[in-house]
Amino acid sequence: MIDDMIMKANVPLDSGCLPFLNGVMFVNLQEVIDHGMTYSTVELPIGEFEGPIYIRKPCTVVGNATTIWSRKGPALVIASNGVRIGNVRVEVIEADPNSADGVCLVSQYDDTEFRHIEILGQVKGVKGEEGAWKIPQVLSLGEFAAQEQTDYQMEIEIPAAAEIFSNIKGLTITPEKLTKGRNSVYLKLEPCRADTFIYGEIVIVGDFIRTIFLNGLAVQQTPHDGAVLLFTPESSTEQNALETKLLLSSSLHQPIVERHQEKQELLNDEKKEIHPKAVITPLPADAYSLRRGERIAVEQFFPDTIGFTLTYTERHEPLEIDPYVILLNKAQKAQSDNDLIFFGNQRSLCGGIIYQEESHKVIITPKAVNADIERIIVAYAIYGDDERKNFSMLQAIGLQLWDQTQEKVRFTIEDLHLERTIVAVEVYRYKGAWRINAVGSGYRDGLVRLCQSYGLEIAE
């Protein structure tokens, strides 16, 4: 039953990012959960939310690419019996995972049912999952020989049996089933051409999902003999924590290079023109002010096209912020790389979405969008890999929505902090007509997490 609800949760809620219910506009995730009736289903909004969050009544909680995080644990506490929860990521972002502060999830009752919960940190109160999972969070292959098979090994220690697999093409992992205790895991990477950047995930699945991020670069060099030992439980935790911090702060730009390099190679700093900062202008007297969670009919304001421009005032150093548009089908998934519109792919195949790089403007013509497209995500991401740069460095952030000649609607986006990517709005079909949903929620992980949630594979 909860699996069916998880499938349903892949469809973004029709009640907005922080939804209205019975005329009430919620300001945080705890209010959304507390407002739900006992034994009811609570559907969480898309985005990342700071904990701790408490579930205090029997209910079913279904996430929608939802992340609950804390700097030091716990981030999520199950404080009631009869709780079922699925499709949520729970993480501690600053504490040592093996310390008391590294506990990300606590369940005070043994009947809690979990489905598809991804965690970063320890758990308490879940039989078989308690204890230290001595696994890396990042595996860096560094530079390895191109055109040659490469073998690696890692030693891990886990408190319960689990399975391990990867989404990386050409990577074989043995054994696929892990036992309680210490395991020797062997990685075999098929030959690939020089300058191929490998980026992807190794996933360990028990009652929860734990992710290891892997990266490396194929170069012309002499292959090594034997398997390279990448990690042991005795490895330096400080070094692994540093690599994790560097990798998780990266945006989509690095791994996507491999996919679009043969087409246009526009993602390199020296090839990408840096635009001047956008400065917010006064709201026109006749423009409509859109609130977070509100939905409006497209035809009410835009008879033909909708233009989107993000404006803001910078607090400190200049930032380069790019728009990204993702086209989703009825299953709420992108069907191919062509469904991602950005500065490296500036026009959809149907011609209904265009990115004007000179003006940094996205133009959507709903009537021209293919019939199999149900939802259009308009997102913005900070360009580059500097983790210090995030949306907290901006103020007066506003999304301007234009018709052919003038601004008709403005969505003021507030309460952004460490996010490096935000979903500004969704344009979607509802009972045969197009509507706009004001989302204004984001991700610290950059575009990687957002794109993966919509089925875009970013690893080669």
C-alpha positions in Angstrom: 0.0 0.0 0.0 2.7 2.5 0.9 4.5 1.6 -2.4 1.4 2.8 -4.3 1.5 6.0 -2.3 5.1 6.5 -3.2 4.3 6.2 -6.8 1.6 8.7 -6.4 4.0 11.0 -4.7 6.1 11.3 -7.9 3.3 13.6 -9.0 3.9 17.1 -7.5 1.2 18.1 -5.2 -1.7 20.2 -6.5 -1.6 22.2 -3.3 1.8 23.9 -3.7 5.2 23.8 -2.2 3.9 24.8 1.3 0.3 24.2 0.7 -3.0 25.7 1.5 -5.4 23.4 3.4 -8.8 24.6 4.5 -7.8 28.1 3.8 -4.6 27.9 5.9 -1.2 28.7 4.4 1.6 26.7 6.1 4.9 28.4 6.8 7.0 25.3 7.7 7.0 21.5 7.2 6.2 20.8 10.9 2.9 22.6 10.5 2.1 20.6 7.4 2.6 17.3 9.3 0.9 18.5 12.5 -2.2 19.7 10.6 -2.9 16.2 9.2 -5.6 14.1 10.8 -4.8 11.0 12.9 -4.5 8.0 10.6 -4.6 10.2 7.5 -2.1 10.5 4.6 0.2 13.6 4.7 1.8 14.4 1.4 5.0 16.4 1.8 6.0 19.2 -0.6 9.1 19.1 -2.8 12.3 20.7 -1.5 14.6 20.7 1.5 13.5 21.5 5.0 15.5 22.0 8.2 14.7 19.8 11.2 14.2 18.5 13.7 10.8 17.4 12.4 8.5 15.3 14.7 5.7 12.9 13.7 3.5 12.8 16.8 0.4 10.9 15.6 -0.4 7.7 13.7 -0.4 8.6 10.0 1.2 7.9 6.6 3.7 10.4 5.4 4.7 10.4 1.7 7.5 12.6 0.5 7.9 14.2 -3.0 11.7 14.4 -3.5 11.6 15.8 0.1 14.8 16.2 2.1 14.7 16.8 5.9 18.1 17.9 7.2 19.8 19.2 10.3 23.3 20.4 11.0 23.5 18.1 14.0 21.0 15.2 14.6 18.4 14.2 14.8 16.7 15.6 11.7 13.6 13.4 11.9 11.9 11.9 15.1 9.1 9.3 14.9 7.3 10.0 18.2 4.2 7.9 17.7 3.2 4.4 16.9 1.4 3.5 13.7 3.6 5.7 11.5 4.4 4.8 7.9 6.7 7.0 5.9 8.2 6.8 2.4 10.1 8.7 -0.3 12.1 11.0 2.0 15.7 11.8 2.3 17.0 12.4 5.9 20.5 13.7 6.6 22.9 15.4 9.0 25.2 17.7 7.2 27.9 18.8 9.6 28.3 16.1 12.4 30.6 13.1 12.2 28.2 10.2 11.1 29.7 8.0 13.8 29.2 10.5 16.6 26.2 11.1 18.8 25.4 14.2 16.8 25.5 12.1 13.6 22.1 10.4 14.3 19.8 11.7 11.6 16.7 9.6 12.3 15.1 8.4 15.6 12.1 6.0 15.9 10.7 5.7 19.4 8.3 2.9 18.3 9.2 -0.5 16.7 6.2 -0.6 14.4 7.3 2.2 12.2 7.2 1.2 8.5 9.8 2.7 6.2 9.8 2.6 2.4 12.5 4.2 0.2 14.1 6.4 2.9 17.6 7.6 1.9 19.7 8.6 4.9 23.0 10.3 5.6 24.0 9.6 9.2 23.0 7.0 11.8 19.6 5.8 12.9 18.3 4.9 16.3 15.3 2.7 17.3 15.3 0.6 14.1 16.2 -3.0 14.7 19.1 -4.2 12.6 20.0 -0.7 11.4 21.5 0.7 14.6 25.2 1.0 14.9 28.0 2.5 12.7 27.9 1.8 9.0 31.6 2.1 8.2 31.2 3.0 4.5 32.6 5.9 2.5 30.5 8.8 1.5 32.7 9.5 -1.5 35.0 7.3 -3.5 37.4 9.3 -5.6 39.2 7.2 -8.3 41.3 10.2 -9.2 42.9 9.7 -12.6 42.9 6.2 -14.1 44.1 4.6 -17.3 41.8 5.1 -20.3 41.1 2.2 -22.7 42.0 -0.3 -19.9 39.8 -2.3 -17.5 40.4 -0.9 -14.0 39.9 -2.8 -10.7 39.3 -1.4 -7.3 38.5 -2.7 -3.8 36.9 -1.3 -0.7 36.6 -2.9 2.7 33.4 -1.9 4.5 31.7 -2.8 7.9 28.0 -2.9 8.3 25.7 -3.9 11.2 23.1 -5.7 9.0 22.8 -7.5 5.7 22.2 -5.4 2.6 22.5 -5.2 -1.2 24.8 -3.0 -3.2 24.5 -1.8 -6.8 25.4 1.2 -9.0 23.8 3.5 -11.6 27.2 4.0 -13.3 27.4 2.5 -16.8 30.3 0.0 -17.2 30.8 -0.5 -13.5 30.4 -4.0 -12.1 30.2 -4.6 -8.3 30.8 -7.9 -6.6 29.3 -9.3 -4.4 25.9 -7.8 -4.9 24.7 -9.1 -1.5 26.5 -7.9 1.7 26.5 -9.7 5.0 26.6 -8.4 8.5 30.1 -7.5 9.5 33.1 -6.8 7.3 32.8 -7.2 3.6 35.3 -7.0 0.7 33.7 -5.3 -2.2 35.3 -5.3 -5.7 34.7 -2.7 -8.4 35.5 -3.4 -12.1 35.4 -0.5 -14.4 35.2 -1.2 -18.2 37.5 0.6 -20.5 36.5 4.1 -21.5 37.9 6.8 -23.7 40.4 9.4 -22.5 38.9 12.5 -20.8 35.8 10.7 -19.8 34.6 12.0 -16.4 32.9 9.4 -14.3 30.3 10.6 -11.8 27.6 8.6 -10.2 26.3 6.7 -7.3 26.9 3.4 -5.5 23.8 2.5 -3.4 23.7 0.3 -0.4 20.1 -0.9 0.4 19.0 -2.3 3.7 15.9 -1.0 5.5 17.3 2.4 4.4 19.2 3.6 1.4 22.8 4.8 1.8 24.6 6.5 -1.1 28.3 6.5 -2.0 29.3 9.1 -4.6 32.0 8.0 -7.0 34.0 10.1 -9.4 37.1 9.8 -11.5 38.8 10.9 -14.8 40.1 8.7 -17.5 43.5 9.8 -18.8 46.3 8.4 -21.0 48.6 6.7 -18.6 50.0 3.3 -17.8 47.5 1.0 -16.1 48.2 -0.2 -12.6 48.6 -3.9 -11.7 46.0 -5.4 -9.3 43.1 -3.9 -7.5 43.6 -0.5 -5.9 42.3 -0.4 -2.3 40.1 2.7 -2.1 38.6 2.5 1.4 38.8 0.5 4.7 36.9 1.1 8.0 40.2 2.3 9.4 40.5 5.0 6.6 40.8 8.6 7.7 37.4 9.9 8.4 38.6 13.5 8.1 39.8 12.9 4.5 36.5 11.2 3.6 34.6 14.1 5.1 36.6 16.6 3.1 36.0 14.8 -0.2 32.3 14.5 0.7 32.0 18.2 1.3 33.7 19.0 -2.0 31.6 16.6 -4.1 28.2 17.2 -2.6 28.6 21.0 -3.1 29.1 20.5 -6.8 26.4 21.5 -9.3 25.3 19.7 -12.4 27.8 21.5 -14.6 30.7 19.2 -14.1 29.1 15.8 -14.7 26.9 17.0 -17.5 30.0 18.1 -19.5 30.5 14.6 -20.8 27.0 14.4 -22.2 26.9 17.7 -24.0 30.5 18.2 -24.9 30.2 16.7 -28.4 27.2 18.9 -29.1 28.2 22.4 -28.1 30.8 22.4 -25.3 29.2 25.5 -23.7 29.7 24.5 -20.1 33.3 25.5 -19.7 34.0 28.8 -17.9 36.1 30.2 -20.7 33.3 29.5 -23.2 30.4 30.7 -21.2 29.7 34.4 -21.3 29.1 35.8 -17.8 26.1 38.1 -17.7 25.9 41.2 -15.5 23.8 40.9 -12.3 20.0 41.3 -12.5 18.6 44.1 -10.4 15.0 44.1 -9.1 12.7 46.8 -10.4 9.6 48.3 -8.8 6.5 46.2 -9.2 4.2 47.7 -11.9 1.0 49.1 -10.5 -1.1 46.8 -12.6 1.0 43.6 -12.1 -0.3 40.7 -10.0 1.7 39.7 -6.9 1.9 35.9 -6.7 2.4 34.2 -3.3 4.2 31.0 -2.6 1.9 28.0 -2.9 -0.6 30.0 -5.0 -1.9 28.8 -8.4 -3.1 30.9 -11.2 -4.6 30.2 -14.7 -2.3 30.9 -17.5 -5.0 32.3 -19.8 -6.0 34.9 -17.2 -2.7 36.7 -17.7 -1.0 35.3 -20.8 -2.9 34.8 -24.0 0.1 33.6 -26.0 3.5 33.4 -24.4 5.0 33.6 -20.9 8.5 35.1 -20.4 10.4 34.4 -17.1 13.2 36.6 -15.8 14.8 36.2 -12.3 15.7 39.5 -10.7 17.5 40.2 -7.5 19.9 42.4 -5.6 23.3 40.9 -4.6 24.4 41.3 -1.0 28.1 40.5 -1.6 30.1 39.2 -4.6 28.5 38.8 -8.0 26.8 35.5 -8.8 26.0 33.9 -12.1 22.5 32.3 -12.0 21.2 30.3 -14.9 17.7 29.1 -15.8 17.0 25.4 -16.4 13.7 24.1 -17.7 12.7 20.4 -17.4 9.8 18.9 -19.5 7.9 16.1 -17.8 5.5 13.5 -19.1 2.4 12.0 -17.4 4.7 9.9 -15.2 6.4 13.2 -14.1 9.7 12.1 -15.7 11.9 13.7 -18.4 12.0 11.4 -21.4 15.5 12.3 -22.7 18.3 14.9 -22.5 16.4 17.0 -24.9 13.9 17.7 -22.2 16.4 19.8 -20.3 16.5 23.3 -21.7 19.5 25.5 -20.6 22.4 27.5 -22.1 23.7 24.3 -23.7 20.4 23.3 -25.3 18.5 26.5 -25.8 15.3 25.3 -27.6 13.0 22.4 -27.0 12.3 20.0 -30.0 8.7 21.2 -30.2 9.8 24.9 -30.1 7.5 25.6 -27.2 10.4 26.5 -24.8 13.2 28.8 -25.7 16.1 30.1 -23.6 17.4 33.5 -24.8 20.9 33.6 -23.5 21.5 37.3 -24.2 18.6 38.4 -22.0 18.7 35.4 -19.7 15.0 35.0 -20.4 13.0 31.8 -20.7 10.0 32.0 -23.0 7.2 29.3 -22.9 4.5 29.1 -25.5 2.0 26.6 -23.9 0.1 26.0 -27.2 3.3 24.8 -28.9 4.2 22.3 -26.2 3.8 18.6 -27.2 0.6 17.0 -26.0 2.6 14.3 -24.0 4.2 17.0 -21.8 2.2 17.5 -18.6 4.4 19.7 -16.5 7.2 22.2 -17.1 9.7 22.9 -14.3 11.3 26.3 -14.3 14.4 26.2 -12.0 17.4 28.4 -11.4 20.9 27.3 -10.3 24.1 29.1 -9.2 26.8 28.4 -11.8 30.1 26.9 -10.7 31.3 24.7 -7.9 32.0 27.2 -5.1 30.0 25.9 -2.2 30.1 29.3 -0.4 27.8 30.7 -3.1 24.2 30.2 -2.4 20.9 32.1 -2.5 21.4 33.6 1.0 23.8 36.0 -0.8 20.9 37.5 -2.6 18.0 39.7 -1.5 14.8 41.0 -3.0 14.5 37.9 -5.3 11.7 38.1 -7.7 10.5 36.1 -10.7 9.0 38.3 -13.3 6.4 36.8 -15.6 5.9 38.7 -18.9 3.5 38.7 -21.8 4.8 40.0 -25.1 5.6 43.5 -23.9 5.1 43.9 -20.1 5.4 42.3 -16.7 2.0 40.8 -15.7 2.9 38.8 -12.6 5.7 38.8 -10.1 6.5 36.0 -7.6 8.7 37.3 -4.7 10.8 34.4 -3.4 11.7 34.6 0.2 13.3 32.5 3.0 16.1 31.1 0.9 19.3 30.1 2.7 21.9 27.5 1.7 20.1 26.5 -1.5 22.2 26.5 -4.7 19.2 25.4 -6.9 15.6 26.5 -6.7 12.4 25.4 -8.4 10.8 28.8 -9.0 7.5 27.7 -10.6 5.8 24.8 -12.4 3.6 25.3 -15.5 1.2 22.3 -15.7 -1.9 21.0 -17.3 -5.0 20.8 -15.2 -8.4 19.7 -16.6 -7.4 20.7 -20.1 -5.9 24.1 -19.2 -2.5 25.4 -18.3 -1.8 26.7 -14.7 1.2 28.1 -12.9 2.2 26.9 -9.4 4.4 29.2 -7.3 6.9 26.9 -5.7 10.0 28.8 -4.6 11.8 25.9 -2.9 15.3 24.6 -3.4 18.2 22.2 -3.0 21.7 22.5 -1.4 23.0 19.7 -3.6 22.7 21.8 -6.8 21.1 20.5 -9.9 22.2 16.9 -9.4 19.4 16.1 -6.9 16.7 18.0 -8.8 17.5 16.3 -12.2 17.8 12.8 -10.7 14.4 13.2 -9.1 12.9 13.7 -12.6 14.7 10.8 -14.2 17.6 12.7 -15.9 20.7 10.6 -15.9 23.7 12.8 -15.3 26.4 10.1 -15.1 28.1 8.4 -18.0 
